[in-house]
Amino acid sequence: MNKSTKWLPTLLWGLIFTGWLALLFMFSSQSYEQQTIQPFLISHFDYHLLVRWLPDMTITYRTSVFNSHENPYRFIEFLFRKGAHLFVYATFAAVLFMFMRSLSSGRWFRSIAVTLLVTIAVPALDEWNQLSSHARTGNKADVVLDFAGGCAGLLVCLCILGLIKLFRRRGQQSIKS
């Protein structure tokens, strides 16, 4: 990469990170009614069909109980929402790491440390933001879930980068041979 385009990856990762962060706080500020997928599920899936498809399972989360056969729509929405937490923060951490890596090339440990610190701070702020949103409640357990998603995203990102590095080395070795 020449000097005139060396800053492009940093700009690109910075824009992606900023956009993802804005999206995250936009969703965090929405009410439950704006985010619920239950009306969609009710209009597209028959209750009895879902009861047959889903295993009879009960999940207790904080003070709420979710049973797949008593209310399959609520159960599916619960799994969807918690899965969304994992996905959103896995992507957040991966994008943040790539941005940090582009800012300080060769300083992997610093990039990992900053990513982990921010990946615990942002979910805490997100849950705090939800306390001020209409009909939403902040939840400490979600901070742990979000951080777990962030750690998973960072790990996947590091594995992909490691594989890319390995394939590049093998490609260079075969050219030299």
MARVOMAR-861837 format. One record per residue (C-alpha): residue number from 1; residue in three letters; z, y, x negated. Coordinates in Angstrom, 1 decimal, padded with zeros to 4 digits, m for minus. Example, Ala and Ser with C-alpha at 12.3 -4.5 7.8 and 13.67 -1.06 7.14 Angstrom:
% residues 2
<rec><pos>1</pos><code>ALA</code><pz>007.8</pz><py>m004.5</py><px>m012.3</px></rec>
<rec><pos>2</pos><code>SER</code><pz>007.1</pz><py>m001.1</py><px>m013.7</px></rec>
END
This chain:
% residues 177
<rec><pos>1</pos><code>MET</code><pz>000.0</pz><py>000.0</py><px>000.0</px></rec>
<rec><pos>2</pos><code>ASN</code><pz>m000.9</pz><py>003.4</py><px>m001.4</px></rec>
<rec><pos>3</pos><code>LYS</code><pz>001.5</pz><py>006.4</py><px>m001.5</px></rec>
<rec><pos>4</pos><code>SER</code><pz>m000.1</pz><py>008.1</py><px>001.5</px></rec>
<rec><pos>5</pos><code>THR</code><pz>000.6</pz><py>005.2</py><px>003.8</px></rec>
<rec><pos>6</pos><code>LYS</code><pz>003.9</pz><py>003.9</py><px>002.3</px></rec>
<rec><pos>7</pos><code>TRP</code><pz>005.9</pz><py>005.7</py><px>005.0</px></rec>
<rec><pos>8</pos><code>LEU</code><pz>004.0</pz><py>004.1</py><px>007.9</px></rec>
<rec><pos>9</pos><code>PRO</code><pz>006.1</pz><py>000.9</py><px>008.3</px></rec>
<rec><pos>10</pos><code>THR</code><pz>009.3</pz><py>003.0</py><px>008.3</px></rec>
<rec><pos>11</pos><code>LEU</code><pz>007.9</pz><py>005.3</py><px>010.9</px></rec>
<rec><pos>12</pos><code>LEU</code><pz>006.7</pz><py>002.3</py><px>013.0</px></rec>
<rec><pos>13</pos><code>TRP</code><pz>010.0</pz><py>000.4</py><px>012.9</px></rec>
<rec><pos>14</pos><code>GLY</code><pz>011.9</pz><py>003.7</py><px>013.5</px></rec>
<rec><pos>15</pos><code>LEU</code><pz>009.8</pz><py>004.4</py><px>016.7</px></rec>
<rec><pos>16</pos><code>ILE</code><pz>010.2</pz><py>000.8</py><px>017.9</px></rec>
<rec><pos>17</pos><code>PHE</code><pz>014.0</pz><py>000.9</py><px>017.3</px></rec>
<rec><pos>18</pos><code>THR</code><pz>014.3</pz><py>004.3</py><px>019.0</px></rec>
<rec><pos>19</pos><code>GLY</code><pz>012.4</pz><py>003.1</py><px>022.0</px></rec>
<rec><pos>20</pos><code>TRP</code><pz>014.4</pz><py>m000.1</py><px>022.3</px></rec>
<rec><pos>21</pos><code>LEU</code><pz>017.6</pz><py>001.8</py><px>022.1</px></rec>
<rec><pos>22</pos><code>ALA</code><pz>016.5</pz><py>004.2</py><px>024.8</px></rec>
<rec><pos>23</pos><code>LEU</code><pz>015.5</pz><py>001.3</py><px>027.0</px></rec>
<rec><pos>24</pos><code>LEU</code><pz>018.8</pz><py>m000.4</py><px>026.4</px></rec>
<rec><pos>25</pos><code>PHE</code><pz>020.8</pz><py>002.7</py><px>027.5</px></rec>
<rec><pos>26</pos><code>MET</code><pz>018.4</pz><py>003.3</py><px>030.5</px></rec>
<rec><pos>27</pos><code>PHE</code><pz>019.2</pz><py>m000.2</py><px>031.8</px></rec>
<rec><pos>28</pos><code>SER</code><pz>022.9</pz><py>000.3</py><px>031.1</px></rec>
<rec><pos>29</pos><code>SER</code><pz>022.9</pz><py>003.5</py><px>033.2</px></rec>
<rec><pos>30</pos><code>GLN</code><pz>021.3</pz><py>001.7</py><px>036.2</px></rec>
<rec><pos>31</pos><code>SER</code><pz>023.4</pz><py>000.6</py><px>039.1</px></rec>
<rec><pos>32</pos><code>TYR</code><pz>023.8</pz><py>m003.1</py><px>040.0</px></rec>
<rec><pos>33</pos><code>GLU</code><pz>021.6</pz><py>m002.5</py><px>043.1</px></rec>
<rec><pos>34</pos><code>GLN</code><pz>018.8</pz><py>m001.2</py><px>040.9</px></rec>
<rec><pos>35</pos><code>GLN</code><pz>019.0</pz><py>m004.3</py><px>038.6</px></rec>
<rec><pos>36</pos><code>THR</code><pz>019.6</pz><py>m007.2</py><px>040.9</px></rec>
<rec><pos>37</pos><code>ILE</code><pz>017.0</pz><py>m009.9</py><px>041.1</px></rec>
<rec><pos>38</pos><code>GLN</code><pz>018.5</pz><py>m011.6</py><px>044.2</px></rec>
<rec><pos>39</pos><code>PRO</code><pz>016.1</pz><py>m010.0</py><px>046.7</px></rec>
<rec><pos>40</pos><code>PHE</code><pz>013.2</pz><py>m011.3</py><px>044.6</px></rec>
<rec><pos>41</pos><code>LEU</code><pz>014.7</pz><py>m014.8</py><px>044.4</px></rec>
<rec><pos>42</pos><code>ILE</code><pz>015.5</pz><py>m014.9</py><px>048.1</px></rec>
<rec><pos>43</pos><code>SER</code><pz>011.9</pz><py>m013.8</py><px>049.1</px></rec>
<rec><pos>44</pos><code>HIS</code><pz>010.3</pz><py>m016.3</py><px>046.7</px></rec>
<rec><pos>45</pos><code>PHE</code><pz>012.5</pz><py>m019.4</py><px>046.6</px></rec>
<rec><pos>46</pos><code>ASP</code><pz>013.9</pz><py>m021.5</py><px>049.4</px></rec>
<rec><pos>47</pos><code>TYR</code><pz>017.7</pz><py>m021.9</py><px>049.4</px></rec>
<rec><pos>48</pos><code>HIS</code><pz>017.6</pz><py>m025.7</py><px>049.9</px></rec>
<rec><pos>49</pos><code>LEU</code><pz>014.9</pz><py>m026.2</py><px>047.3</px></rec>
<rec><pos>50</pos><code>LEU</code><pz>017.0</pz><py>m024.4</py><px>044.7</px></rec>
<rec><pos>51</pos><code>VAL</code><pz>020.1</pz><py>m026.5</py><px>045.6</px></rec>
<rec><pos>52</pos><code>ARG</code><pz>018.0</pz><py>m029.6</py><px>045.0</px></rec>
<rec><pos>53</pos><code>TRP</code><pz>016.6</pz><py>m028.3</py><px>041.7</px></rec>
<rec><pos>54</pos><code>LEU</code><pz>019.9</pz><py>m027.0</py><px>040.2</px></rec>
<rec><pos>55</pos><code>PRO</code><pz>022.6</pz><py>m029.3</py><px>038.9</px></rec>
<rec><pos>56</pos><code>ASP</code><pz>025.9</pz><py>m028.9</py><px>040.7</px></rec>
<rec><pos>57</pos><code>MET</code><pz>027.6</pz><py>m026.6</py><px>038.3</px></rec>
<rec><pos>58</pos><code>THR</code><pz>030.3</pz><py>m024.0</py><px>038.4</px></rec>
<rec><pos>59</pos><code>ILE</code><pz>030.8</pz><py>m021.2</py><px>035.8</px></rec>
<rec><pos>60</pos><code>THR</code><pz>033.9</pz><py>m019.1</py><px>035.7</px></rec>
<rec><pos>61</pos><code>TYR</code><pz>033.3</pz><py>m015.7</py><px>034.0</px></rec>
<rec><pos>62</pos><code>ARG</code><pz>036.3</pz><py>m013.4</py><px>033.9</px></rec>
<rec><pos>63</pos><code>THR</code><pz>037.5</pz><py>m013.4</py><px>037.5</px></rec>
<rec><pos>64</pos><code>SER</code><pz>034.2</pz><py>m014.4</py><px>039.1</px></rec>
<rec><pos>65</pos><code>VAL</code><pz>033.2</pz><py>m018.0</py><px>040.0</px></rec>
<rec><pos>66</pos><code>PHE</code><pz>029.5</pz><py>m018.9</py><px>040.1</px></rec>
<rec><pos>67</pos><code>ASN</code><pz>028.5</pz><py>m022.1</py><px>041.8</px></rec>
<rec><pos>68</pos><code>SER</code><pz>024.9</pz><py>m023.3</py><px>041.8</px></rec>
<rec><pos>69</pos><code>HIS</code><pz>025.1</pz><py>m025.1</py><px>045.1</px></rec>
<rec><pos>70</pos><code>GLU</code><pz>027.2</pz><py>m022.6</py><px>047.1</px></rec>
<rec><pos>71</pos><code>ASN</code><pz>025.1</pz><py>m019.5</py><px>046.2</px></rec>
<rec><pos>72</pos><code>PRO</code><pz>022.1</pz><py>m020.5</py><px>044.0</px></rec>
<rec><pos>73</pos><code>TYR</code><pz>020.7</pz><py>m017.0</py><px>044.0</px></rec>
<rec><pos>74</pos><code>ARG</code><pz>023.9</pz><py>m015.5</py><px>042.6</px></rec>
<rec><pos>75</pos><code>PHE</code><pz>024.1</pz><py>m018.3</py><px>040.1</px></rec>
<rec><pos>76</pos><code>ILE</code><pz>020.6</pz><py>m017.8</py><px>038.8</px></rec>
<rec><pos>77</pos><code>GLU</code><pz>021.0</pz><py>m014.1</py><px>038.6</px></rec>
<rec><pos>78</pos><code>PHE</code><pz>024.2</pz><py>m014.6</py><px>036.6</px></rec>
<rec><pos>79</pos><code>LEU</code><pz>022.4</pz><py>m016.8</py><px>034.1</px></rec>
<rec><pos>80</pos><code>PHE</code><pz>019.4</pz><py>m014.4</py><px>034.0</px></rec>
<rec><pos>81</pos><code>ARG</code><pz>021.7</pz><py>m011.4</py><px>033.3</px></rec>
<rec><pos>82</pos><code>LYS</code><pz>023.6</pz><py>m013.1</py><px>030.5</px></rec>
<rec><pos>83</pos><code>GLY</code><pz>020.4</pz><py>m014.4</py><px>029.0</px></rec>
<rec><pos>84</pos><code>ALA</code><pz>019.0</pz><py>m010.9</py><px>029.1</px></rec>
<rec><pos>85</pos><code>HIS</code><pz>022.1</pz><py>m009.7</py><px>027.2</px></rec>
<rec><pos>86</pos><code>LEU</code><pz>021.3</pz><py>m012.3</py><px>024.5</px></rec>
<rec><pos>87</pos><code>PHE</code><pz>017.6</pz><py>m011.4</py><px>024.4</px></rec>
<rec><pos>88</pos><code>VAL</code><pz>018.0</pz><py>m007.6</py><px>024.4</px></rec>
<rec><pos>89</pos><code>TYR</code><pz>020.5</pz><py>m007.6</py><px>021.6</px></rec>
<rec><pos>90</pos><code>ALA</code><pz>018.7</pz><py>m010.3</py><px>019.5</px></rec>
<rec><pos>91</pos><code>THR</code><pz>015.6</pz><py>m008.1</py><px>019.6</px></rec>
<rec><pos>92</pos><code>PHE</code><pz>017.7</pz><py>m005.0</py><px>018.9</px></rec>
<rec><pos>93</pos><code>ALA</code><pz>019.2</pz><py>m006.5</py><px>015.8</px></rec>
<rec><pos>94</pos><code>ALA</code><pz>015.9</pz><py>m007.8</py><px>014.5</px></rec>
<rec><pos>95</pos><code>VAL</code><pz>014.2</pz><py>m004.4</py><px>015.0</px></rec>
<rec><pos>96</pos><code>LEU</code><pz>017.1</pz><py>m002.6</py><px>013.5</px></rec>
<rec><pos>97</pos><code>PHE</code><pz>017.2</pz><py>m004.9</py><px>010.4</px></rec>
<rec><pos>98</pos><code>MET</code><pz>013.4</pz><py>m004.4</py><px>009.9</px></rec>
<rec><pos>99</pos><code>PHE</code><pz>013.9</pz><py>m000.6</py><px>010.2</px></rec>
<rec><pos>100</pos><code>MET</code><pz>016.8</pz><py>m000.6</py><px>007.7</px></rec>
<rec><pos>101</pos><code>ARG</code><pz>014.9</pz><py>m002.9</py><px>005.4</px></rec>
<rec><pos>102</pos><code>SER</code><pz>012.0</pz><py>m000.5</py><px>005.4</px></rec>
<rec><pos>103</pos><code>LEU</code><pz>014.3</pz><py>002.4</py><px>004.5</px></rec>
<rec><pos>104</pos><code>SER</code><pz>016.0</pz><py>000.6</py><px>001.6</px></rec>
<rec><pos>105</pos><code>SER</code><pz>013.6</pz><py>m002.0</py><px>000.3</px></rec>
<rec><pos>106</pos><code>GLY</code><pz>015.3</pz><py>m004.6</py><px>m002.0</px></rec>
<rec><pos>107</pos><code>ARG</code><pz>018.7</pz><py>m003.9</py><px>m000.5</px></rec>
<rec><pos>108</pos><code>TRP</code><pz>019.0</pz><py>m006.8</py><px>001.9</px></rec>
<rec><pos>109</pos><code>PHE</code><pz>022.8</pz><py>m007.0</py><px>001.9</px></rec>
<rec><pos>110</pos><code>ARG</code><pz>023.1</pz><py>m003.3</py><px>002.9</px></rec>
<rec><pos>111</pos><code>SER</code><pz>020.5</pz><py>m003.8</py><px>005.6</px></rec>
<rec><pos>112</pos><code>ILE</code><pz>022.4</pz><py>m006.8</py><px>007.0</px></rec>
<rec><pos>113</pos><code>ALA</code><pz>025.8</pz><py>m005.1</py><px>006.9</px></rec>
<rec><pos>114</pos><code>VAL</code><pz>024.5</pz><py>m002.0</py><px>008.7</px></rec>
<rec><pos>115</pos><code>THR</code><pz>022.7</pz><py>m004.1</py><px>011.2</px></rec>
<rec><pos>116</pos><code>LEU</code><pz>025.9</pz><py>m006.1</py><px>012.0</px></rec>
<rec><pos>117</pos><code>LEU</code><pz>028.0</pz><py>m003.0</py><px>012.2</px></rec>
<rec><pos>118</pos><code>VAL</code><pz>025.6</pz><py>m001.2</py><px>014.6</px></rec>
<rec><pos>119</pos><code>THR</code><pz>025.1</pz><py>m004.4</py><px>016.6</px></rec>
<rec><pos>120</pos><code>ILE</code><pz>028.9</pz><py>m004.4</py><px>017.4</px></rec>
<rec><pos>121</pos><code>ALA</code><pz>029.1</pz><py>m000.6</py><px>017.9</px></rec>
<rec><pos>122</pos><code>VAL</code><pz>026.2</pz><py>m000.2</py><px>020.3</px></rec>
<rec><pos>123</pos><code>PRO</code><pz>027.3</pz><py>m002.9</py><px>022.8</px></rec>
<rec><pos>124</pos><code>ALA</code><pz>030.8</pz><py>m001.4</py><px>022.8</px></rec>
<rec><pos>125</pos><code>LEU</code><pz>029.2</pz><py>002.0</py><px>023.6</px></rec>
<rec><pos>126</pos><code>ASP</code><pz>026.9</pz><py>000.3</py><px>026.2</px></rec>
<rec><pos>127</pos><code>GLU</code><pz>029.9</pz><py>m001.2</py><px>028.0</px></rec>
<rec><pos>128</pos><code>TRP</code><pz>031.7</pz><py>002.2</py><px>027.8</px></rec>
<rec><pos>129</pos><code>ASN</code><pz>028.6</pz><py>003.8</py><px>029.3</px></rec>
<rec><pos>130</pos><code>GLN</code><pz>028.6</pz><py>001.3</py><px>032.2</px></rec>
<rec><pos>131</pos><code>LEU</code><pz>032.2</pz><py>002.4</py><px>033.0</px></rec>
<rec><pos>132</pos><code>SER</code><pz>030.7</pz><py>005.8</py><px>034.0</px></rec>
<rec><pos>133</pos><code>SER</code><pz>027.7</pz><py>004.3</py><px>035.9</px></rec>
<rec><pos>134</pos><code>HIS</code><pz>027.9</pz><py>003.9</py><px>039.6</px></rec>
<rec><pos>135</pos><code>ALA</code><pz>029.0</pz><py>000.4</py><px>040.8</px></rec>
<rec><pos>136</pos><code>ARG</code><pz>029.1</pz><py>m001.0</py><px>037.2</px></rec>
<rec><pos>137</pos><code>THR</code><pz>032.0</pz><py>m002.3</py><px>035.2</px></rec>
<rec><pos>138</pos><code>GLY</code><pz>032.3</pz><py>m002.5</py><px>031.4</px></rec>
<rec><pos>139</pos><code>ASN</code><pz>033.3</pz><py>m005.9</py><px>030.1</px></rec>
<rec><pos>140</pos><code>LYS</code><pz>034.7</pz><py>m006.8</py><px>026.7</px></rec>
<rec><pos>141</pos><code>ALA</code><pz>033.3</pz><py>m010.3</py><px>027.0</px></rec>
<rec><pos>142</pos><code>ASP</code><pz>029.8</pz><py>m008.8</py><px>027.2</px></rec>
<rec><pos>143</pos><code>VAL</code><pz>030.3</pz><py>m007.1</py><px>023.9</px></rec>
<rec><pos>144</pos><code>VAL</code><pz>031.0</pz><py>m010.5</py><px>022.3</px></rec>
<rec><pos>145</pos><code>LEU</code><pz>027.9</pz><py>m012.0</py><px>024.1</px></rec>
<rec><pos>146</pos><code>ASP</code><pz>025.8</pz><py>m009.0</py><px>022.9</px></rec>
<rec><pos>147</pos><code>PHE</code><pz>027.0</pz><py>m009.4</py><px>019.3</px></rec>
<rec><pos>148</pos><code>ALA</code><pz>026.3</pz><py>m013.1</py><px>019.4</px></rec>
<rec><pos>149</pos><code>GLY</code><pz>022.7</pz><py>m012.3</py><px>020.6</px></rec>
<rec><pos>150</pos><code>GLY</code><pz>022.4</pz><py>m009.7</py><px>017.8</px></rec>
<rec><pos>151</pos><code>CYS</code><pz>023.6</pz><py>m012.3</py><px>015.2</px></rec>
<rec><pos>152</pos><code>ALA</code><pz>021.0</pz><py>m014.8</py><px>016.5</px></rec>
<rec><pos>153</pos><code>GLY</code><pz>018.2</pz><py>m012.2</py><px>016.4</px></rec>
<rec><pos>154</pos><code>LEU</code><pz>019.2</pz><py>m011.2</py><px>012.8</px></rec>
<rec><pos>155</pos><code>LEU</code><pz>019.3</pz><py>m014.9</py><px>011.8</px></rec>
<rec><pos>156</pos><code>VAL</code><pz>015.8</pz><py>m015.6</py><px>013.3</px></rec>
<rec><pos>157</pos><code>CYS</code><pz>014.4</pz><py>m012.5</py><px>011.6</px></rec>
<rec><pos>158</pos><code>LEU</code><pz>015.8</pz><py>m013.5</py><px>008.2</px></rec>
<rec><pos>159</pos><code>CYS</code><pz>014.4</pz><py>m017.0</py><px>008.7</px></rec>
<rec><pos>160</pos><code>ILE</code><pz>011.0</pz><py>m015.7</py><px>009.5</px></rec>
<rec><pos>161</pos><code>LEU</code><pz>011.0</pz><py>m013.3</py><px>006.5</px></rec>
<rec><pos>162</pos><code>GLY</code><pz>012.1</pz><py>m016.2</py><px>004.3</px></rec>
<rec><pos>163</pos><code>LEU</code><pz>009.2</pz><py>m018.4</py><px>005.6</px></rec>
<rec><pos>164</pos><code>ILE</code><pz>006.7</pz><py>m015.5</py><px>005.0</px></rec>
<rec><pos>165</pos><code>LYS</code><pz>008.0</pz><py>m015.1</py><px>001.4</px></rec>
<rec><pos>166</pos><code>LEU</code><pz>007.8</pz><py>m018.9</py><px>000.8</px></rec>
<rec><pos>167</pos><code>PHE</code><pz>004.2</pz><py>m019.1</py><px>002.1</px></rec>
<rec><pos>168</pos><code>ARG</code><pz>003.2</pz><py>m016.1</py><px>000.0</px></rec>
<rec><pos>169</pos><code>ARG</code><pz>004.6</pz><py>m017.7</py><px>m003.1</px></rec>
<rec><pos>170</pos><code>ARG</code><pz>002.8</pz><py>m020.9</py><px>m002.4</px></rec>
<rec><pos>171</pos><code>GLY</code><pz>m000.4</pz><py>m019.0</py><px>m001.8</px></rec>
<rec><pos>172</pos><code>GLN</code><pz>m000.1</pz><py>m017.1</py><px>m005.1</px></rec>
<rec><pos>173</pos><code>GLN</code><pz>000.7</pz><py>m020.4</py><px>m006.9</px></rec>
<rec><pos>174</pos><code>SER</code><pz>m002.4</pz><py>m022.1</py><px>m005.5</px></rec>
<rec><pos>175</pos><code>ILE</code><pz>m004.6</pz><py>m019.1</py><px>m006.6</px></rec>
<rec><pos>176</pos><code>LYS</code><pz>m003.2</pz><py>m019.3</py><px>m010.2</px></rec>
<rec><pos>177</pos><code>SER</code><pz>m003.8</pz><py>m023.1</py><px>m010.4</px></rec>
END
